Every structure is written in C-alpha cells, then in structure tokens.
C-alpha cells in the first residue's frame, strides 16, 4: 500500500507521515529530504541556483521513481501535487490524503522555520497571512482531488489509519 500525504507547507505531512508509517508497519519517506539526499543540495539552494521550474521537473522525476516503491508513506512537498500531473500520478499509484488546514494555523507553524522554505521567502513580508491565504487558495483545487481529506489541526493517527484501511477495503472489494 502506498499513501501520499499532501497539503500546504506546515500542515504536518512529515510529522504525521512518520507516525502513520509506524502505525501501518510500513516505511516512510519525506520527498523533500529524498530530493536533498539524491541531488546533494538543499531545496532552498536548488531554488536559488536553478529556479523553481527546474526544481519542479526534478521533483516530478523523483516522484515518478518513488511511485513504483511498494508499501510506503510519502510526505510530499507542498507544491508537489500542483505540477506536471503529479496529482494524477499519485492518485493512480496510491492513496492520497490531504491534510487540510487554515491559513492562520499554517502561518503559526511555518513562521519560525520560514528561512528553510524558499516559496515563503518570495512572499511579501507585509502581510504573510494574506499571502498564505492566496497561495493556499491557488493550490486547493489540486489538494481537494485527494481520496481522503483530513483536518490537520489535530490529526488522529489511529483515526486516519482506520479511514485508510476502510478505504482500501472498499477499493479491493473486501
């Protein structure tokens, strides 16, 4: 079983991903960490050196590679579902789970780690909440294509595990 966790930066994909993988007894991968390990450069460094367009192309190649790995929980980058047909690829090769959160919650979670997030740097500092709201809204149409949508305020791993197992039983006809 492959599960892709999607959502905006700060929605809890990495934190929940580790816990969910443990609960299901399968491996976990953070796509951003895998990118940095594979290409031996930080994502912010890659953005600075090569730009977002090249990053998204390389991210798609990595996601395509990862899509063939069985029994894996993948915490994706916030923009991953929005480019190069990635949402379709993830829906075809696994179960997608959208961690939905308000812009206020997201800002409270990312404002202290913003220096590691290249897209946050590109936003106007005068009104970060308005910027996040606008950016989040531009991505929602992709995120909402997920097969399961979860409130990221306080996601319950056991509840999510039950939802995932119920969903997989429905799909397999058990």
RAPE-V810916 format. One line per field, one symbol per residue. ss: DSSP state (h for helix, s for strand, l for the rest). A space follows every 10 residues. Layout:
BEGIN
ss->???
END
This chain:
BEGIN
ss->lsssssllll llhhhhhhhh hhhhllssss hhhhhhhhhl llhhhhhhhh lhhhhhhhhh hhhhhhllll lssssllllh hhlllhhhhh hhhlssssss llhhhhhhhh lllhhhlhhh hhllhhhhhh hhhhhhhhhh hhhllllsss slllllhhhh hhhhhhhhhh hhll
END
